[in-house]
């Protein structure tokens, strides 16, 4: 069975050859599986990542390289890789050896059972920093509340999906994809297996706090629940304001000597204005996504490929 290994690469000139060679070694030990690689250079600014990918492709016929015109972000690079994947299974992993090739057999064993369309390798002990751990927790809660993911299921950057699921995922052409959200939307046959999380072998994470926040916000493209919550908050605030107004008028009629409470009025106004701005911000996220979609903003643009049939 052919497994397509999709790896987005960002400033990984030093690490990608080791990742590929260790992964090949794992597949050499697996009698029922063979692999191909789709390596996507996501606009690496600091080194010659695509040069390293091209060198690997020239040495190994199973290595295919894609060079994007600029940095589009990891989810977009993954979507690009899915488009070129030919395997019956598609395995997604990182370029820094944190999603270590030694854990691949555990994930493939779960997929071989036939019970799942997607399996995530999850970590009993994370080696990420505090910011990444927090946003991972936030993504988990968001996916469960907004997308209806089963409570016991966790996600990670180490996953494997079926060809059938891959064929459905690549039909999504929005500029701002979120693979976890798409997997959750398309199937309920999702599994977890515990694997070992390794320390980053090279470099530093390319995820800044801003990128992590944008990644979290991308979940909102797959649900209208925030808009419904915003509507509910608006109704609740309007009712609260009406009740407060009635009480204020009645108190003033019953006791004209009561002084006007400027501090309380200002506090209430600030509260309501804050809620209004919050609601407008949520609506703005949706409108911004609609504008970019209407403008046909691309998920990615391929500059060149190596070892691939166009």
Backbone torsions as a table, in degrees:
resi	resn	phi	psi	omega
1	UNK	NA	130.1	-179.4
2	UNK	-83.7	130.0	175.9
3	UNK	-114.2	121.5	175.6
4	UNK	-88.0	121.5	179.7
5	UNK	-99.1	111.3	-176.6
6	UNK	-100.5	121.1	-177.1
7	UNK	-131.8	108.7	170.0
8	UNK	-70.0	136.2	-175.7
9	UNK	-120.4	132.1	179.5
10	UNK	-142.7	112.0	-176.9
11	UNK	52.8	47.5	-174.7
12	UNK	-119.0	32.3	178.9
13	UNK	-57.1	-38.6	-176.8
14	UNK	-78.4	-25.9	-170.2
15	UNK	-103.0	-26.7	-166.1
16	UNK	-65.7	-35.3	179.0
17	UNK	-63.7	-41.6	178.9
18	UNK	-65.1	-40.7	177.8
19	UNK	-59.8	-46.5	-178.5
20	UNK	-64.9	-45.4	-176.8
21	UNK	-66.5	-40.7	178.1
22	UNK	-66.5	-36.5	178.7
23	UNK	-67.8	-42.5	176.5
24	UNK	-59.0	-40.9	-179.9
25	UNK	-62.2	-37.6	177.7
26	UNK	-65.9	-42.9	-179.2
27	UNK	-70.0	-27.9	176.1
28	UNK	-62.3	-25.4	-179.7
29	UNK	-89.1	-6.7	-176.6
30	UNK	-103.5	112.7	-173.8
31	UNK	-69.1	-30.3	-172.1
32	UNK	-97.1	1.9	-175.3
33	UNK	-132.3	146.0	167.8
34	UNK	-131.5	163.0	-171.8
35	UNK	-129.7	155.1	163.9
36	UNK	-129.4	158.5	180.0
37	UNK	-118.7	136.7	168.5
38	UNK	-118.4	105.6	-176.3
39	UNK	-104.8	123.2	-175.0
40	UNK	-114.3	115.3	174.3
41	UNK	-80.5	111.2	-174.9
42	UNK	-92.4	60.7	175.6
43	UNK	62.1	43.6	-178.5
44	UNK	-59.9	122.1	-175.4
45	UNK	-91.8	-15.6	-166.3
46	UNK	-109.4	-7.6	-179.9
47	UNK	-154.5	-176.4	-178.3
48	UNK	-99.5	62.2	-179.8
49	UNK	-60.1	-42.9	-177.9
50	UNK	-68.1	-31.2	174.5
51	UNK	-61.3	-40.7	177.5
52	UNK	-66.3	-40.2	177.8
53	UNK	-63.7	-43.6	-179.9
54	UNK	-62.3	-39.9	177.6
55	UNK	-62.6	-41.6	177.6
56	UNK	-64.5	-40.2	-179.3
57	UNK	-65.7	-34.5	178.8
58	UNK	-71.7	-28.1	180.0
59	UNK	-87.1	-28.0	-174.0
60	UNK	-130.4	121.7	-178.5
61	UNK	-67.5	-18.9	-178.8
62	UNK	-85.7	-2.3	-179.5
63	UNK	-100.4	124.5	178.9
64	UNK	-118.7	136.6	-176.2
65	UNK	-118.6	144.6	176.8
66	UNK	-131.4	132.2	178.5
67	UNK	-113.9	114.9	179.6
68	UNK	-84.4	154.9	-174.3
69	UNK	-71.1	-25.6	177.3
70	UNK	-156.6	-177.8	177.6
71	UNK	-80.1	111.5	179.0
72	UNK	-99.9	-12.4	-178.0
73	UNK	104.3	153.0	-174.8
74	UNK	-58.3	-46.4	179.8
75	UNK	-59.2	-39.6	179.3
76	UNK	-67.1	-40.1	177.2
77	UNK	-64.5	-37.6	176.6
78	UNK	-63.8	-41.6	177.0
79	UNK	-60.9	-39.5	176.1
80	UNK	-60.1	-47.1	179.7
81	UNK	-62.3	-39.2	177.9
82	UNK	-61.3	-35.6	-179.9
83	UNK	-63.7	-29.1	-179.1
84	UNK	-96.3	-10.3	-175.6
85	UNK	-69.3	135.5	-178.4
86	UNK	-114.0	-4.7	-173.2
87	UNK	-74.2	161.0	173.3
88	UNK	-71.0	-25.6	171.3
89	UNK	-124.3	150.9	176.0
90	UNK	-124.6	125.0	-178.3
91	UNK	-109.3	124.5	178.1
92	UNK	-104.8	132.8	178.8
93	UNK	-151.5	172.2	-177.8
94	UNK	-94.9	175.1	-175.2
95	UNK	-103.4	9.0	-170.5
96	UNK	-116.0	7.7	178.8
97	UNK	72.0	7.7	170.1
98	UNK	-71.8	-42.3	169.3
99	UNK	-86.0	88.4	-164.7
100	UNK	-80.4	137.3	180.0
101	UNK	-56.6	-25.4	-179.7
102	UNK	-62.7	-16.9	-178.3
103	UNK	-93.6	-3.5	-177.1
104	UNK	-59.7	-44.1	-179.0
105	UNK	-56.8	-33.9	179.7
106	UNK	-64.5	-42.9	179.9
107	UNK	-68.5	-43.6	-179.4
108	UNK	-66.0	-33.6	177.1
109	UNK	-61.8	-41.3	177.7
110	UNK	-66.0	-40.3	179.0
111	UNK	-67.2	-34.1	-178.0
112	UNK	-65.6	-18.4	178.5
113	UNK	-66.5	-21.9	-179.1
114	UNK	79.4	4.4	-176.6
115	UNK	-86.2	-13.6	-171.6
116	UNK	-128.3	148.6	168.9
117	UNK	-91.1	-24.7	177.3
118	UNK	-146.9	137.5	175.7
119	UNK	-126.4	129.7	174.9
120	UNK	-102.2	135.4	167.0
121	UNK	-84.9	121.6	-176.5
122	UNK	-117.8	157.1	-168.1
123	UNK	-111.9	120.3	172.9
124	UNK	-61.4	-31.5	179.8
125	UNK	-134.5	115.9	-177.0
126	UNK	-84.0	144.4	175.4
127	UNK	-105.6	11.6	179.4
128	UNK	-79.8	168.4	174.9
129	UNK	-78.2	175.9	-176.7
130	UNK	-62.8	-42.3	-178.3
131	UNK	-62.3	-45.3	-179.2
132	UNK	-67.2	-38.7	178.5
133	UNK	-64.2	-40.9	-179.9
134	UNK	-64.8	-46.4	-179.2
135	UNK	-67.8	-30.7	175.3
136	UNK	-64.3	-42.4	176.8
137	UNK	-63.9	-42.4	179.8
138	UNK	-63.2	-42.0	177.7
139	UNK	-62.4	-39.7	-179.7
140	UNK	-63.1	-45.6	179.6
141	UNK	-65.9	-43.0	-179.8
142	UNK	-61.1	-45.3	-178.9
143	UNK	-63.1	-37.0	-179.5
144	UNK	-71.1	-42.6	-175.3
145	UNK	-79.1	-42.5	-174.0
146	UNK	-88.7	-33.1	-173.2
147	UNK	-107.2	-9.3	178.6
148	UNK	78.6	24.1	176.6
149	UNK	-64.2	138.4	178.4
150	UNK	-53.8	143.4	-171.1
151	UNK	-59.5	-36.8	-175.2
152	UNK	-83.0	-2.3	-175.2
153	UNK	-94.6	132.0	174.4
154	UNK	-116.8	161.1	179.3
155	UNK	-120.6	166.0	176.9
156	UNK	-160.1	179.7	176.5
157	UNK	-84.3	2.8	179.4
158	UNK	-111.9	100.8	-173.6
159	UNK	-143.3	163.9	176.0
160	UNK	-140.6	135.5	-178.5
161	UNK	-129.8	161.1	176.9
162	UNK	-79.2	161.5	175.7
163	UNK	-60.5	-38.6	-178.9
164	UNK	-61.6	-43.0	178.5
165	UNK	-68.5	-40.7	177.7
166	UNK	-57.2	-42.8	-178.2
167	UNK	-61.8	-31.4	178.4
168	UNK	-80.5	-37.6	-178.2
169	UNK	-62.7	-41.6	-174.7
170	UNK	-72.5	-8.0	174.9
171	UNK	-72.9	-17.5	179.9
172	UNK	-79.3	119.7	-173.3
173	UNK	-114.4	6.5	178.8
174	UNK	-59.5	147.6	-176.1
175	UNK	-65.2	-19.2	-171.4
176	UNK	-122.6	73.4	-176.3
177	UNK	-76.8	155.7	174.3
178	UNK	-139.0	103.5	-171.2
179	UNK	-62.3	-41.9	179.0
180	UNK	-57.3	-42.8	179.9
181	UNK	-65.6	-40.8	179.4
182	UNK	-66.0	-42.7	177.8
183	UNK	-59.5	-44.9	-178.4
184	UNK	-65.4	-37.6	-179.0
185	UNK	-68.6	-33.6	-169.8
186	UNK	-92.6	-22.2	-177.1
187	UNK	-151.3	151.7	172.9
188	UNK	-105.4	-1.9	-179.3
189	UNK	-89.4	75.7	-175.5
190	UNK	-118.5	134.1	-179.0
191	UNK	-128.0	160.4	175.1
192	UNK	-122.5	142.3	167.8
193	UNK	-131.8	140.1	179.5
194	UNK	-80.1	132.0	178.0
195	UNK	-133.8	168.6	179.4
196	UNK	-86.8	130.4	177.0
197	UNK	-95.0	122.5	-176.4
198	UNK	-95.2	160.4	174.3
199	UNK	-69.0	150.7	174.8
200	UNK	-63.7	127.2	-176.4
201	UNK	-84.1	-30.7	-175.4
202	UNK	-138.4	144.0	169.2
203	UNK	63.3	-163.1	-179.3
204	UNK	-125.5	160.2	179.9
205	UNK	-62.0	139.3	175.9
206	UNK	-82.8	-1.1	-178.6
207	UNK	-88.0	107.4	170.1
208	UNK	-80.5	169.8	178.8
209	UNK	-60.2	-39.7	179.1
210	UNK	-61.6	-42.3	179.1
211	UNK	-65.7	-38.3	179.2
212	UNK	-65.8	-39.1	177.7
213	UNK	-65.6	-43.0	178.1
214	UNK	-63.1	-36.0	177.2
215	UNK	-63.8	-41.8	178.2
216	UNK	-64.9	-42.4	-179.3
217	UNK	-63.3	-24.5	-179.3
218	UNK	-64.9	-20.5	175.4
219	UNK	-60.0	-29.3	-175.4
220	UNK	-68.5	-13.5	178.3
221	UNK	-74.1	-9.4	-171.3
222	UNK	-114.6	12.5	-179.7
223	UNK	-157.0	150.8	174.8
224	UNK	-103.6	6.4	-177.7
225	UNK	-57.5	-43.0	178.0
226	UNK	-58.6	-36.8	177.9
227	UNK	-65.4	-39.2	178.1
228	UNK	-67.4	-38.9	176.3
229	UNK	-64.4	-40.1	178.6
230	UNK	-62.5	-41.0	177.6
231	UNK	-63.3	-42.9	178.6
232	UNK	-63.1	-40.1	177.3
233	UNK	-63.7	-39.5	178.7
234	UNK	-62.5	-43.8	178.4
235	UNK	-64.0	-44.1	-179.4
236	UNK	-62.4	-42.8	179.5
237	UNK	-65.6	-39.9	179.0
238	UNK	-63.5	-42.9	178.3
239	UNK	-64.6	-42.3	179.3
240	UNK	-63.6	-41.7	177.9
241	UNK	-63.9	-40.4	179.0
242	UNK	-64.5	-44.9	179.3
243	UNK	-62.8	-43.3	179.4
244	UNK	-62.8	-39.1	178.6
245	UNK	-63.8	-44.4	179.2
246	UNK	-61.6	-44.8	-179.7
247	UNK	-62.8	-42.9	-179.8
248	UNK	-62.0	-44.2	179.7
249	UNK	-64.2	-44.4	-179.7
250	UNK	-63.1	-42.5	179.3
251	UNK	-63.7	-39.8	-179.9
252	UNK	-67.6	-36.6	178.2
253	UNK	-68.3	-39.2	-178.2
254	UNK	-76.7	-30.4	-179.1
255	UNK	-141.6	88.6	-177.3
256	UNK	-61.4	-15.8	-177.6
257	UNK	-78.9	-9.8	-179.5
258	UNK	-65.2	126.3	180.0
259	UNK	-77.7	149.8	177.7
260	UNK	-66.6	133.8	-177.9
261	UNK	-93.4	85.5	-175.6
262	UNK	-63.5	-38.9	-179.0
263	UNK	-62.0	-44.4	-179.9
264	UNK	-67.2	-36.7	178.8
265	UNK	-64.0	-46.0	179.5
266	UNK	-62.3	-41.0	179.7
267	UNK	-61.4	-44.6	179.8
268	UNK	-64.7	-41.1	179.0
269	UNK	-62.1	-43.9	179.0
270	UNK	-62.5	-40.3	178.6
271	UNK	-61.0	-49.1	-178.3
272	UNK	-66.4	-40.9	177.6
273	UNK	-62.5	-39.2	177.3
274	UNK	-61.5	-42.6	178.2
275	UNK	-64.8	-39.8	178.4
276	UNK	-61.9	-44.7	179.2
277	UNK	-63.8	-37.7	177.5
278	UNK	-61.3	-47.3	179.8
279	UNK	-63.0	-42.9	178.8
280	UNK	-63.1	-36.2	177.9
281	UNK	-63.7	-42.9	178.2
282	UNK	-62.8	-46.0	178.9
283	UNK	-62.2	-38.0	179.2
284	UNK	-61.3	-37.0	177.2
285	UNK	-60.2	-44.0	179.7
286	UNK	-66.5	-44.2	-179.4
287	UNK	-64.0	-40.2	178.2
288	UNK	-61.8	-42.0	178.2
289	UNK	-64.1	-39.3	179.1
290	UNK	-64.3	-42.1	-179.4
291	UNK	-62.6	-46.4	-179.0
292	UNK	-66.2	-33.8	177.8
293	UNK	-69.2	-43.8	179.2
294	UNK	-63.5	-35.3	178.9
295	UNK	-75.7	0.9	178.5
296	UNK	58.8	41.5	174.7
297	UNK	-62.2	127.8	-173.5
298	UNK	-75.2	149.8	171.9
299	UNK	-64.7	-39.7	-178.4
300	UNK	-164.1	161.0	175.0
301	UNK	-130.5	125.0	-178.2
302	UNK	-88.5	124.2	176.0
303	UNK	-82.4	-46.6	-178.3
304	UNK	-160.9	163.3	177.6
305	UNK	-134.3	163.9	175.4
306	UNK	-138.4	134.5	178.9
307	UNK	66.5	28.4	179.9
308	UNK	-127.9	140.2	173.5
309	UNK	-85.9	117.3	-179.1
310	UNK	-75.5	NA	NA
